[in-house]
Amino acid sequence: MLDLDSATTLATIAGGLVFARAQYAAAVRPMISWVGSIVKSEQLSDELVWLVRAVNGSSNPAVFSCSEYCVRLVRDSGDGSLEWVSRTEVIRRLNDAGLSYTEDYDLPGPILSFPLSVNSPYHLTLGLFTKKAMEKIEDVLIKITAIDQAGDTHQRIAYCMRGAKRDPKGISTPLNS
């Protein structure tokens, strides 16, 4: 066992390390958000589509990914609970609702992205939706996971149809959420 002076020194060092780790974690924490805007599309059936993408508002990069989805169709009536499913299941449900994948909508998938930061020229596309898709979909929710430089995991839910221009008339500026 340690004498009182050694134990005090050890406790002080351990406390300092814990405090330093907490400070570093706070400094590199990502600011997870998503933006939506109307853009021109060459891949979907409409010329103008609603684009939703994930962004990191922090200058410190974090690796983003998406793995769980929830879809609410306009015709659905439920208790408001969320059922989280895979991307494949969401595509099946949207196809059953009369929408065509890569024609009426696109959900790029549960990809692990490159590090995103506010300074990054890249972005992570969460979804693209035509007017037809937006008429049938109330909302698509996507769990965004970010792993920061400290190795900590952070999650946020993107509501893809929040603020959506459901009848696109022209290109718009991004709406931050």
C-alpha positions in Angstrom: 0.0 0.0 0.0 0.9 3.6 -0.4 1.7 6.1 2.3 -0.5 9.2 2.6 1.7 11.5 0.5 2.1 9.0 -2.3 -1.6 8.3 -2.4 -2.5 12.0 -2.5 0.0 12.5 -5.4 -1.5 9.6 -7.3 -5.0 10.8 -6.7 -4.1 14.3 -7.9 -2.5 12.9 -11.1 -5.4 10.7 -11.8 -7.9 13.5 -11.3 -5.8 15.8 -13.6 -5.8 13.1 -16.3 -9.6 12.6 -16.1 -10.1 16.4 -16.2 -7.8 16.8 -19.2 -9.6 13.9 -21.1 -12.9 15.6 -20.4 -11.6 19.0 -21.7 -10.2 17.3 -24.8 -13.5 15.5 -25.5 -15.4 18.8 -25.2 -13.0 20.5 -27.6 -13.3 17.9 -30.4 -17.1 17.2 -30.0 -18.9 17.4 -33.4 -21.8 19.6 -34.0 -24.1 17.2 -35.9 -26.8 18.8 -38.0 -28.5 18.4 -41.4 -29.5 20.8 -44.1 -32.1 20.5 -46.8 -32.4 22.4 -50.1 -33.9 22.1 -53.6 -31.3 21.2 -56.2 -31.2 20.1 -59.8 -31.0 16.3 -60.2 -29.8 14.3 -63.1 -30.4 10.9 -61.5 -34.0 11.1 -60.4 -37.2 11.5 -62.4 -37.8 15.2 -61.5 -35.5 18.0 -62.5 -35.8 19.6 -59.0 -35.5 17.5 -55.9 -35.3 17.9 -52.1 -31.7 17.1 -51.0 -30.9 16.4 -47.4 -27.3 16.1 -46.2 -25.5 15.7 -42.9 -23.1 18.4 -41.8 -20.6 18.9 -39.0 -20.6 22.5 -37.8 -17.4 22.0 -35.8 -14.0 22.7 -37.2 -12.8 19.4 -35.8 -13.5 16.4 -38.1 -15.6 13.5 -37.2 -16.4 10.3 -39.1 -20.2 10.1 -39.9 -22.3 7.1 -40.7 -26.0 6.2 -40.9 -27.4 2.8 -40.0 -31.0 3.1 -38.7 -34.0 4.5 -40.4 -37.6 5.2 -39.7 -40.2 6.1 -42.4 -43.7 7.6 -41.9 -46.0 7.6 -44.8 -48.8 10.1 -45.2 -51.4 7.3 -45.2 -50.0 5.8 -42.0 -52.0 6.2 -38.8 -50.3 5.1 -35.7 -49.6 5.8 -32.1 -46.6 8.0 -32.9 -44.0 5.4 -31.8 -40.9 5.0 -33.9 -39.9 1.7 -35.5 -36.2 1.8 -36.4 -35.4 -0.5 -39.4 -32.6 -1.0 -41.9 -32.2 0.9 -45.1 -33.3 -2.1 -47.1 -36.5 -2.3 -45.1 -37.2 1.4 -45.7 -36.7 0.9 -49.4 -39.1 -2.0 -49.4 -41.7 0.0 -47.6 -41.4 3.0 -49.9 -41.5 0.7 -53.0 -44.7 -0.9 -51.5 -46.1 2.6 -51.3 -45.7 3.0 -55.1 -42.4 4.8 -55.1 -39.5 3.7 -57.2 -36.0 3.7 -55.7 -33.5 5.8 -57.7 -36.4 7.3 -59.7 -38.6 8.9 -57.0 -36.1 8.9 -54.2 -32.6 7.9 -53.2 -31.2 6.9 -49.8 -27.4 6.5 -50.4 -27.0 4.1 -47.5 -25.4 3.1 -44.3 -22.0 4.2 -45.5 -19.1 5.2 -43.3 -18.0 8.5 -44.6 -14.7 10.3 -44.6 -14.2 12.8 -41.8 -16.5 15.8 -42.0 -15.9 19.2 -40.6 -17.1 22.7 -41.2 -14.0 23.2 -43.4 -14.6 20.0 -45.4 -15.6 20.5 -49.0 -17.4 17.1 -48.9 -20.8 16.2 -47.5 -22.8 13.1 -46.6 -26.0 12.9 -48.6 -28.8 11.4 -46.5 -31.5 11.4 -49.1 -33.0 12.9 -52.3 -36.7 13.1 -52.8 -38.9 14.1 -55.8 -42.3 15.8 -55.5 -44.0 12.5 -55.9 -42.0 11.0 -53.0 -42.8 14.0 -50.8 -46.5 13.6 -51.5 -46.4 10.1 -50.1 -43.8 10.4 -47.3 -44.6 12.3 -44.2 -41.0 12.0 -42.9 -37.9 9.9 -43.1 -35.8 9.8 -39.9 -32.2 8.8 -40.0 -29.9 8.2 -37.0 -26.6 9.9 -37.7 -23.7 8.6 -35.8 -20.4 10.6 -35.5 -17.1 9.4 -34.0 -14.9 12.2 -33.0 -11.1 12.5 -32.6 -11.3 11.4 -29.0 -13.0 8.2 -30.0 -16.4 9.2 -28.5 -19.6 8.4 -30.3 -22.4 10.9 -30.8 -25.8 10.5 -32.3 -28.5 12.7 -33.6 -31.8 12.0 -35.5 -32.2 13.8 -38.8 -35.8 14.6 -39.8 -35.4 14.7 -43.6 -38.7 16.3 -44.4 -38.6 19.0 -41.8 -38.8 22.3 -43.7 -39.1 20.5 -47.0 -40.3 22.4 -50.0 -42.8 19.8 -51.1 -43.6 21.5 -54.4 -40.2 22.5 -55.7 -40.3 25.6 -58.0 -36.7 26.6 -58.1 -33.3 26.0 -56.5 -33.2 27.1 -52.9 -30.6 28.0 -50.3 -30.0 25.3 -47.6 -32.2 25.2 -44.6 -30.3 24.3 -41.4 -31.8 22.1 -38.8 
